């Protein structure tokens, strides 16, 4: 049993530069403080249809959008249950792609892994070779868009173009830590399912999962004998078409925050928001190359989180603690035991700017005496 610890009221505020949750604007937090209303009232229909249609507009997609009270993890499970009868191809290149494969196996699916060393990116030609070698006998090919454990941004657009050449095989993308901060044309690259969590590049409180579903994926689920109950495409989308609401009670305050933030994201625009994230990423990479090095394969660096190789052998844990104590800023160590002291990570996503990222790197330089 863990030690019981009472939550206090005197914690210092810390600026978050971790790979999520990230900073949330005060007006977005304040939007959650409306009086409660019922999830079957017309007011809920107004709220839910607003955030769904605004999301479609922001992402520039004609596909359907589902917004559920959940972590993005929900759509690992749901997309597997909804689309996979037997076999799926899962390229693994870091912790989250490996976890996607583990989820599918726990659900009883046959998973063929296409394994890459951590830090390497998935290659479209390798996907094509696997599809040809197996005579396209896969229900689904998955890919993590942004491996936040290694700082790799996989070329999902090119992979989607390859998978589209194999009718009957569906393409599922985990974009949990990228969507909203890294532009992707979902429809143009035949992505059947792509999902994200609101606490990452959307810069909203945790608690909502966003999923974009193609007509083909919806029709595929209709052909299956079983599907996810909570995250079923038919169940969620048909209920939206009939009622304009979610089938189960949602986290209404977080959806109010979503409405406020999505209006801001629409004002900024998808491409402009991606450009701001790219500028932050480029600054961080330049700084990393000057003082350390980058961990991911060259040419495949993430636009929302940089994984930096600890080539100087600094004490990462001590540096994180000192920066937090002296500057009230928090960044992240490497993910898991494999990369814990070999790398550290800076999340440059959401509402951050080059100037706010520079404030962090200045603090790291000071504490680590770079």
C-alpha positions, 0 to 999 in steps of 0.5 A: 500500500502507498503512503497516504498523503493529504493534498495541501493548499500551499503548493507553489505554481510551476510552469510545465515544460513536460510532454504533458500535461502542459500549461493551460491559460487562466481563462480556459481554467475559468471556463470550467467554473460555470454552474452545473447543468444536465448532460441531457439538456439542450444546453449540453447539445449546444456545447457538444455540437459546438466542440465537435464541429469546431474541432472538425473545422480546426483540423480541416477534416470531413471525417467524423469527430468523437470527443469522450471523457477519457484518456487517449488510451481509450482509443488504443482499445476502441480502435483495436476492438472496432477494426481488428478481427485477427491480425495487425501490424504495429511498428514499434520505436519507443515506449508508446508504440510498444504499449500499443502492441501490448494493448492489442495482445491483451485484447487477444489480437495477433500482433506482428511487430516491426521493431526499430531501435529506440530513437529510430523512425518508422520507414514507409518502405518497411511498411510496404515490404511487410504488407507485400510479404504478408499479402496485405493480410492485416486488418490494421496498421498502426503508427505513433505519430509522435513518440514522446519517449524518444522525440521521434516524429514518424512520417505518418503521411507517407505511411498513410499513402502506402496503407491506402494502396491495400484495400481492407487494411485500415490505418490507425494513428496515435497522435496523443502528443502531437495533434493540435501542434503539428499539422497533418492533413488527415483526409488527404493521407487516408488516415482512418482513425487518429486520436489525441488527448487534450492535455498535450498540444491542445493545451487543455486540462486532462480528461478528454480524448479526441478521435477522428474516424473515417467513413470506411472505419465506421462501415468496417465496425458495422461488419464486425461481430463485436466492438468497443462499448464505450468507444464504439464508432457506431454507438458514439456517432449514431448517438451524436447524429440523433441527439447531438450528445455523448451516450454516457455522462461526460465531464461537462466542466472540461468540455466547457474548457475545451470550447474556450480553448478551441475557439482560441485555436480556431482564431490562431489556425491549424497551420499557424499553430503548427508553425509556432510549434515548429519555431519552438522545436527549431530553437530547442534543437539548436540549443540542444546541439550547442550544449548536448545532442539530440537523441532521435534519428536526424530528420525525424525530430518531434515538433512538440517534444525534444528528447536531448541526449545527455552527452555531458553526463550532467545529473539530470534528476538533480538539475530538474530539481534545482530548476524547479526549486530556483525557477519554478519550471519543470521539465522531464527526465528520459522516459523509463529506466532505459533513458532515465539519465541518458536523455532529458525531454523538453515539451514545447507544446500548447501555448508556449512560445520561443520566448518561454522556451528560452526562459527554460533553457536559460535556467538549465544553463544556469543550474548546470553551469553550461 
